[in-house]
Amino acid sequence: MEDAAVLAEILVEAGDPNDLAHLLEQRYEPRRLAHTKLVEYGDNLARSYHDRDAYPRAHDADLHGGDR
């Protein structure tokens, strides 16, 4: 949802394709690290699902929860 809000703001503010490219680079690109961490967490969690001991170690409440 946060990404959708950021993208909506960018689309509203962009007056032309150059503005769009600049705003995407400025406001959306910094989110890439957070996305990478979230995908890595999901992969680790999925790989540990079969192991009762490994799964709780892989679980990260901050990354798992969507409520902010």
Secondary structure per residue as TSV (DSSP state, phi and psi in degrees):
chain	resnum	aa	ss	phi	psi
A	1	M	-	360.0	-37.3
A	2	E	H	-62.5	-41.3
A	3	D	H	-62.6	-40.8
A	4	A	H	-62.2	-40.8
A	5	A	H	-65.0	-43.0
A	6	V	H	-62.3	-46.7
A	7	L	H	-64.0	-39.0
A	8	A	H	-61.9	-44.0
A	9	E	H	-60.8	-42.7
A	10	I	H	-62.3	-46.3
A	11	L	H	-63.7	-37.0
A	12	V	H	-67.9	-39.8
A	13	E	H	-80.5	-26.5
A	14	A	-	-70.5	121.0
A	15	G	-	-91.4	-23.8
A	16	D	S	-153.9	173.1
A	17	P	H	-57.8	-33.8
A	18	N	H	-66.4	-42.4
A	19	D	H	-60.9	-43.0
A	20	L	H	-59.6	-48.4
A	21	A	H	-60.9	-43.7
A	22	H	H	-64.6	-46.1
A	23	L	H	-66.1	-38.2
A	24	L	I	-62.6	-44.5
A	25	E	I	-63.3	-42.2
A	26	Q	I	-74.0	-43.5
A	27	R	I	-106.0	-28.5
A	28	Y	I	-98.6	-36.2
A	29	E	G	-57.0	-39.3
A	30	P	G	-60.4	-18.1
A	31	R	G	-77.4	-12.1
A	32	R	H	-58.1	-40.4
A	33	L	H	-61.8	-43.0
A	34	A	H	-62.3	-40.0
A	35	H	H	-63.7	-43.7
A	36	T	H	-60.8	-44.7
A	37	K	H	-62.2	-40.9
A	38	L	H	-66.9	-41.7
A	39	V	H	-65.0	-43.5
A	40	E	H	-61.7	-41.0
A	41	Y	H	-61.7	-46.7
A	42	G	H	-60.2	-41.3
A	43	D	H	-63.1	-45.6
A	44	N	H	-62.9	-41.1
A	45	L	H	-64.8	-44.0
A	46	A	H	-64.1	-39.8
A	47	R	H	-67.3	-26.9
A	48	S	H	-93.7	-5.3
A	49	Y	T	-56.8	-36.2
A	50	H	T	-74.1	-12.2
A	51	D	-	-113.8	111.7
A	52	R	T	-59.0	-29.3
A	53	D	T	-82.8	-38.0
A	54	A	H	-75.4	-34.7
A	55	Y	H	-58.8	-49.4
A	56	P	H	-62.6	-31.3
A	57	R	H	-69.4	-33.0
A	58	A	H	-79.4	-22.5
A	59	H	-	-68.4	134.0
A	60	D	-	-129.5	108.0
A	61	A	H	-59.2	-36.1
A	62	D	H	-65.6	-42.2
A	63	L	H	-78.9	-29.5
A	64	H	H	-74.8	-38.5
A	65	G	-	-75.8	143.3
A	66	G	-	-102.0	-8.4
A	67	D	-	-81.6	131.3
A	68	R	-	-136.3	360.0
